[in-house]
Amino acid sequence: MPDTTIQSKIETLIEVKDFVTLKSVIAQMEVHERTDMLTELEGTELAVAFRLLPRCDAADVFGDLPLELQEELLDMLSSERVANILNDMPPDERTELLEELPGQLAQRLLSSLKGEERIIAQNLLNYPEDSIGRLMTPEYLAIRPDSRISDVFKHIRQVGEGLETINVIYIVNEKSKLIDEISLETLVMAEPDEMVQDLMDGHVAYLSASEDQEEAIDEFKKYEAVALPVVNSQGILVGIVTHDDVLDVQEEEDTEDFQRVTGMGPLEYSYFGTNFLGMIKKRLPWLAMLLLIQTLTTLTMANFNSMHLFVILVIFVPLINSPAGNTGSQMAGLMIRGLAVAEIELSDWLRVLKHELLRGLAMGLILAVMGFGAAYLIAPLAGTPDSPLNAEQLPQIALAVSLAITLAVTMANIIGSMLPFAFKKVGLDPAVTSGPFIASIMDVSAILVYFSLATAILHITI
């Protein structure tokens, strides 16, 4: 967050139109401080402050702004200024912007790019959406294995300025196929007349341009890498992905998972950047779907509403639904997290099933004892003069409640653990199975189990 004193001063300078002082204040700020400052502005104030940024920093600051502010600035800046910013932006950040914009606007901006930059942008956009190819930058250092170390340093000095990283240099053959990588530290410690091939070990981790961006997260964690090379289907080096790009992807994935867990569609923009209708569109379909599922709960209860003691039995529905829904949500959350961090693999489903069948049963039995006691104490209070409970019905109701809790909790533990596997298997995000979704499913299941047991134990004819 920006310093509130400086932020207030900037807003005041804009208000009194003291642009000379404002430009001086902004010039003294660090790049990330400027980004934080701009995120607190909107409308004309945002455009004024951005126009006063030093030309050399404008593209960096623009790339770090939230997407909704980038779009707002594109509408307010001149075509020439927009073209300059886009040409100066790192290719990966520019691709991220272009793929999120409406088609016509993205095409117009693409046309404003200069020759080589336009080719780079078009090539990156040709990769599948959310692929590593869209995430990478084609600006990297590559050398041949038959190069001398002294020549490598000359090459670095010639082309290294402005690249995202020179900490890792990639070794390619005459066909540009990736064969190895070497760290800058290793080069520094080598003798000037040594050959690159004498320092190679033949081990290099890489990413495939067509793979999903989530694969990059796993590989960076595995190798604790600063950057990883990206190759196409022929093994040709086409770009690199750096750790800051992966951190952005991780943040997006975590945000999407959290929003899905709460029972809503993932937002493209921030909370304040999402308009009234946009927010409703993300939330209402899920709420409507959950309402339809809960309608099944109502229908299930309606089928039993003519049974004797229905009014008394329905009092204990929360005792069954609550632990079942909570158990399912707990289990789904554990599985979603385990699958996300690769702690659990798809092939582990049978092991998980065996574990959670026993654990669900154990938890269900313990909760059933508590439920039996609660039902035994509360049921007599629910009787009416017209429909009193007899001595035989009281333990039967308590037994129905306790057995329903046992079965419902066991079922919830199994369903909560297996649904994320099933969703991931068919290519859907396992996070969809959590929270309200699993709770609604268990409401229907638990009520069906409870009333079916009650009718059997109490010998009730519906």
C-alpha positions in Angstrom: 0.0 0.0 0.0 1.3 3.5 -0.8 2.2 6.0 2.0 -1.0 7.8 2.9 0.8 11.1 3.4 2.4 11.0 -0.1 -0.8 9.7 -1.6 -2.8 12.6 -0.1 -0.1 15.0 -1.4 -0.3 13.7 -4.9 -4.1 13.9 -4.9 -3.9 17.5 -3.7 -1.3 18.4 -6.3 -3.6 17.0 -9.0 -6.5 18.9 -7.6 -4.7 22.3 -7.6 -3.1 21.4 -11.0 0.5 21.9 -9.7 1.9 19.5 -12.3 5.5 20.7 -12.0 5.7 19.7 -8.4 3.7 16.6 -9.0 6.1 15.4 -11.7 9.0 16.0 -9.3 7.3 14.0 -6.5 6.6 11.1 -8.9 10.2 11.1 -10.2 11.5 10.6 -6.7 9.4 7.5 -6.2 10.5 3.9 -6.8 8.8 2.0 -9.6 6.7 -0.2 -7.3 5.7 2.8 -5.2 4.4 4.5 -8.4 2.4 1.4 -9.2 0.8 1.4 -5.7 0.2 5.1 -6.0 -1.7 4.7 -9.3 -3.9 1.9 -8.0 -5.4 4.3 -5.6 -6.4 6.8 -8.3 -9.1 6.6 -10.9 -10.5 8.5 -13.9 -8.8 11.8 -14.8 -6.5 11.7 -11.7 -5.2 8.3 -12.9 -4.5 9.6 -16.4 -2.8 12.8 -15.2 -0.5 10.9 -12.9 0.4 8.3 -15.5 1.2 10.9 -18.1 3.8 12.4 -15.8 5.7 9.2 -15.3 9.2 9.1 -16.8 9.0 7.5 -20.3 11.6 4.9 -19.4 9.4 3.6 -16.5 5.9 3.9 -18.1 5.8 0.4 -19.6 7.1 -1.3 -16.3 4.5 0.5 -14.2 1.7 -0.2 -16.7 2.5 -3.9 -16.8 2.2 -4.1 -13.0 -1.2 -2.4 -12.8 -4.4 -4.4 -12.4 -6.1 -5.3 -15.7 -9.1 -3.0 -15.1 -6.8 0.0 -14.6 -4.8 -0.9 -17.8 -8.0 -0.9 -19.8 -9.1 2.4 -18.2 -5.8 4.0 -19.2 -5.9 2.6 -22.7 -9.2 4.5 -23.2 -7.7 7.8 -21.9 -4.2 7.8 -23.4 -3.4 8.9 -27.0 -2.8 6.2 -29.6 0.9 7.2 -29.9 1.4 6.9 -26.1 -0.4 3.5 -26.0 1.8 2.3 -28.9 5.0 3.4 -27.2 3.9 1.6 -23.9 3.1 -1.6 -25.7 6.3 -1.7 -27.7 8.3 -1.2 -24.5 6.4 -3.8 -22.4 8.0 -7.2 -21.8 6.4 -9.7 -24.3 4.9 -11.9 -21.6 3.1 -9.0 -19.8 2.0 -7.6 -23.2 0.5 -11.0 -24.1 -1.4 -11.2 -20.9 -2.9 -7.8 -21.5 -3.9 -8.6 -25.2 -5.5 -12.0 -24.4 -7.7 -10.4 -21.7 -8.9 -7.5 -23.9 -12.0 -7.6 -26.1 -11.1 -8.9 -29.6 -11.5 -5.7 -31.5 -9.5 -3.6 -29.0 -6.7 -6.3 -28.8 -6.5 -6.4 -32.6 -6.2 -2.6 -32.8 -3.4 -2.6 -30.2 -1.7 -5.4 -31.9 -1.6 -3.4 -35.1 0.1 -0.5 -33.3 3.1 -2.6 -32.5 6.3 -2.2 -34.5 7.6 -4.9 -36.9 9.5 -7.3 -34.7 7.4 -6.7 -31.6 4.2 -7.4 -33.6 5.7 -10.7 -34.8 6.6 -11.7 -31.2 3.1 -10.8 -29.9 1.4 -12.7 -32.7 3.5 -15.8 -32.1 2.8 -15.8 -28.4 -0.9 -15.3 -29.0 -0.9 -18.3 -31.3 -0.3 -20.6 -28.3 -3.4 -22.1 -26.6 -5.0 -20.0 -23.9 -3.5 -20.5 -20.4 -0.6 -22.4 -21.9 3.0 -21.9 -21.0 3.6 -20.4 -24.5 1.4 -17.4 -23.5 3.4 -17.0 -20.3 6.9 -17.1 -21.7 9.2 -14.3 -23.0 11.2 -15.0 -26.2 14.0 -12.8 -24.9 16.8 -15.0 -23.4 20.5 -15.7 -23.8 21.5 -18.7 -25.9 25.0 -19.9 -26.8 26.6 -22.7 -28.8 28.6 -25.5 -27.0 31.7 -24.8 -29.1 31.9 -21.2 -27.9 34.8 -20.0 -25.7 34.0 -18.5 -22.3 35.6 -15.2 -23.3 33.4 -15.0 -26.4 30.3 -15.8 -24.2 31.0 -12.7 -22.0 31.3 -10.6 -25.1 28.0 -11.9 -26.3 26.4 -11.2 -22.9 27.6 -7.6 -23.0 26.2 -7.1 -26.5 22.7 -8.5 -26.1 22.1 -8.9 -22.3 20.8 -5.5 -21.5 17.1 -5.4 -21.0 16.6 -9.2 -20.8 14.5 -10.5 -17.9 17.4 -12.5 -16.6 21.0 -13.3 -17.5 21.5 -15.6 -14.5 21.0 -18.6 -16.6 22.4 -19.0 -20.2 21.0 -21.7 -22.5 23.0 -23.9 -24.7 21.6 -24.9 -28.1 22.9 -26.8 -31.1 23.0 -25.6 -34.7 19.2 -26.3 -35.1 18.4 -24.3 -32.0 17.5 -27.4 -30.0 18.0 -27.0 -26.3 20.8 -29.3 -25.0 21.9 -27.8 -21.7 22.0 -24.7 -19.5 24.7 -23.0 -17.5 24.6 -20.5 -14.7 26.3 -17.1 -14.8 28.2 -18.1 -11.7 29.8 -21.1 -13.5 30.8 -19.0 -16.4 32.4 -16.4 -14.1 34.5 -19.1 -12.3 35.6 -20.7 -15.6 38.9 -19.8 -17.4 38.4 -17.4 -20.4 39.9 -19.9 -22.9 37.7 -22.8 -21.7 35.0 -24.1 -24.0 31.3 -24.2 -23.0 31.0 -27.9 -23.8 33.7 -28.6 -21.2 31.3 -27.2 -18.5 28.2 -29.0 -19.6 26.6 -31.8 -17.6 23.8 -32.7 -20.0 21.0 -32.2 -17.4 18.5 -29.5 -18.1 14.9 -29.1 -16.9 12.5 -27.5 -19.3 8.8 -26.7 -20.0 6.7 -27.5 -23.0 5.1 -24.5 -24.7 1.8 -26.3 -25.2 1.4 -27.4 -21.5 -0.9 -25.7 -19.1 0.5 -22.9 -17.0 -0.1 -24.8 -13.8 2.6 -27.3 -14.9 5.1 -24.4 -14.7 4.2 -23.9 -11.0 5.0 -27.6 -10.2 8.3 -27.5 -12.1 9.5 -24.3 -10.5 8.7 -25.8 -7.1 10.5 -29.0 -8.0 13.7 -27.4 -9.2 13.6 -24.2 -7.1 14.4 -22.4 -10.3 14.9 -18.7 -11.1 14.0 -19.4 -14.8 13.1 -22.4 -16.9 13.5 -22.8 -20.7 10.5 -23.5 -22.9 10.7 -25.8 -25.9 8.3 -26.6 -28.7 7.3 -30.1 -29.8 10.6 -30.5 -31.7 12.7 -29.6 -28.7 13.6 -26.2 -30.1 14.1 -23.4 -27.5 11.4 -20.8 -28.0 11.5 -18.8 -24.8 11.9 -18.8 -21.0 9.6 -18.4 -18.0 10.9 -16.5 -15.0 9.9 -17.0 -11.3 8.0 -13.7 -11.2 5.7 -14.9 -14.0 5.0 -18.1 -12.1 4.2 -16.2 -8.9 1.6 -14.3 -10.8 0.1 -17.6 -12.1 0.1 -19.1 -8.6 -1.7 -16.0 -7.2 -4.3 -16.3 -10.0 -4.8 -20.0 -9.4 -5.1 -19.6 -5.6 -7.6 -16.8 -6.1 -9.7 -18.8 -8.6 -9.7 -21.8 -6.3 -10.7 -19.7 -3.3 -13.6 -18.1 -5.2 -14.8 -21.5 -6.5 -14.6 -22.9 -2.9 -17.0 -20.2 -1.8 -19.5 -21.2 -4.5 -19.0 -18.6 -7.3 -17.3 -18.2 -10.6 -13.7 -16.8 -10.6 -13.5 -13.0 -11.2 -11.4 -11.6 -14.1 -11.0 -8.3 -12.2 -10.5 -7.3 -8.6 -13.5 -6.8 -6.3 -13.7 -3.1 -6.9 -12.9 -3.5 -10.6 -15.9 -5.8 -11.1 -19.1 -3.9 -12.0 -22.6 -4.5 -10.6 -23.8 -6.8 -13.3 -20.4 -8.6 -13.6 -20.5 -9.6 -9.9 -24.1 -10.8 -10.2 -23.2 -12.9 -13.2 -20.4 -14.6 -11.3 -22.5 -15.3 -8.2 -26.1 -15.8 -9.3 -25.7 -18.9 -11.5 -24.0 -20.8 -8.6 -26.7 -19.7 -6.1 -29.4 -20.8 -8.6 -27.7 -24.2 -9.0 -27.5 -24.6 -5.3 -31.1 -23.6 -4.9 -32.1 -26.3 -7.4 -30.1 -28.9 -5.4 -31.8 -27.8 -2.2 -35.2 -28.1 -4.0 -34.4 -31.8 -4.1 -34.1 -31.7 -0.3 -37.6 -30.2 -0.1 -39.0 -32.8 -2.5 -37.4 -35.6 -0.5 -39.0 -34.3 2.7 -42.3 -33.8 1.0 -42.4 -37.5 0.2 -42.4 -38.3 3.9 -44.7 -35.5 5.1 -47.7 -37.8 5.5 -45.9 -40.2 7.8 -46.7 -40.5 11.5 -44.4 -38.5 13.7 -43.1 -36.5 10.8 -43.2 -33.2 12.8 -41.1 -34.7 15.6 -38.6 -36.4 13.2 -38.0 -33.3 11.2 -36.8 -31.5 14.3 -33.6 -33.7 14.2 -32.8 -33.0 10.5 -30.1 -30.4 11.4 -28.4 -33.0 13.7 -27.8 -35.2 10.6 -27.3 -32.5 7.9 -24.8 -30.4 9.7 -22.2 -33.0 10.5 -22.6 -34.6 7.1 -22.2 -31.2 5.2 -19.3 -30.2 7.4 -17.5 -33.5 7.0 -17.9 -33.4 3.2 -16.5 -29.9 3.1 -13.6 -30.8 5.3 -12.7 -33.8 3.2 -13.1 -32.0 -0.1 -10.9 -29.1 1.2 -8.1 -31.6 2.2 -8.2 -33.3 -1.2 -8.3 -30.1 -3.2 -5.3 -28.8 -1.4 -3.5 -32.2 -1.7 -4.1 -32.4 -5.4 -3.1 -28.7 -5.9 0.3 -29.1 -4.3 0.9 -32.6 -5.8 0.9 -34.1 -2.3 -1.7 -36.5 -3.6 -1.9 -37.9 -7.1 -4.8 -39.2 -9.2 -3.5 -42.7 -8.8 -3.9 -42.4 -5.0 -7.7 -42.5 -5.1 -8.0 -46.1 -3.9 -5.6 -45.5 -0.9 -7.6 -42.4 0.0 -10.9 -44.3 -0.3 -9.6 -47.0 2.1 -8.4 -44.4 4.6 -11.5 -42.3 4.6 -14.0 -45.1 4.7 -12.6 -46.1 8.1 -12.2 -42.6 9.3 -15.7 -41.6 8.2 -17.1 -44.6 10.0 -15.1 -43.8 13.2 -16.2 -40.2 13.2 -19.8 -41.1 12.4 -20.0 -43.5 15.3 -18.6 -41.0 17.8 -21.0 -38.3 16.6 -23.8 -40.9 16.6 -23.4 -41.5 20.3 -23.8 -37.7 20.9 -26.8 -37.6 18.5 -28.5 -40.5 20.3 -28.2 -38.7 23.6 -29.5 -35.5 22.2 -32.5 -37.1 20.4 -33.3 -39.1 23.6 -33.5 -36.0 25.6 -35.2 -33.7 23.1 -37.8 -36.0 21.5 -40.1 -36.1 24.5 -40.2 -32.3 24.4 -41.4 -32.4 20.8 -44.5 -34.5 21.6 -47.9 -32.9 21.6 -51.1 -33.9 23.5 -52.5 -35.0 20.2 -49.4 -37.0 19.3 -47.5 -38.0 22.4 -44.5 -40.2 22.3 -44.8 -43.7 23.8 -42.0 -45.4 25.7 -41.3 -47.6 22.7 -40.9 -44.8 20.1 -38.4 -42.7 22.1 -35.4 -45.1 21.7 -36.5 -45.9 18.1 -36.3 -42.2 17.2 -32.9 -41.9 18.9 -31.7 -45.0 17.1 -32.8 -43.6 13.8 -31.0 -40.4 14.4 -27.8 -42.0 15.5 -27.7 -44.5 12.6 -28.5 -41.7 10.1 -25.6 -39.6 11.5 -23.2 -42.6 11.2 -24.2 -43.4 7.6 -24.4 -39.7 6.5 -21.0 -38.8 7.9 -19.4 -41.9 6.4 -21.0 -41.1 3.0 -19.9 -37.5 3.3 -16.3 -38.5 4.0 -16.3 -40.8 1.0 -18.1 -38.4 -1.4 -16.0 -35.4 -0.2 -12.7 -37.3 -0.8 -13.7 -38.9 -4.2 -15.5 -36.0 -6.0 -12.2 -33.9 -6.4 -10.6 -37.0 -7.9 -13.5 -37.4 -10.3 -13.5 -33.8 -11.3 -9.8 -33.7 -11.9 -10.0 -36.9 -13.9 -12.4 -35.3 -16.4 -10.4 -32.1 -16.6 -12.5 -29.9 -14.3 -11.2 -27.9 -11.4 -11.6 -29.9 -8.1 -12.3 -26.7 -6.2 -15.8 -26.7 -7.7 -16.6 -29.7 -5.4 -16.0 -27.8 -2.2 -18.0 -25.6 0.2 -21.7 -25.1 -0.7 -21.7 -27.6 -3.5 -20.8 -30.6 -1.4 -22.9 -29.4 1.5 -26.0 -29.2 -0.7 -25.4 -32.7 -2.1 -25.1 -34.1 1.5 -28.3 -32.3 2.6 -30.3 -34.4 0.0 -28.5 -37.6 0.8 -28.7 -37.3 4.6 -32.4 -36.5 4.6 -33.1 -39.5 2.3 -31.1 -41.8 4.6 -32.6 -40.4 7.8 -36.3 -40.7 6.8 -35.7 -44.1 5.2 -34.2 -45.4 8.4 -36.9 -43.8 10.5 -39.7 -45.4 8.5 -38.0 -48.8 8.8 -37.2 -48.6 12.5 -40.5 -47.1 13.6 -42.5 -49.4 11.2 -44.2 -46.4 9.6 -46.2 -46.7 6.4 -45.9 -43.7 4.2 
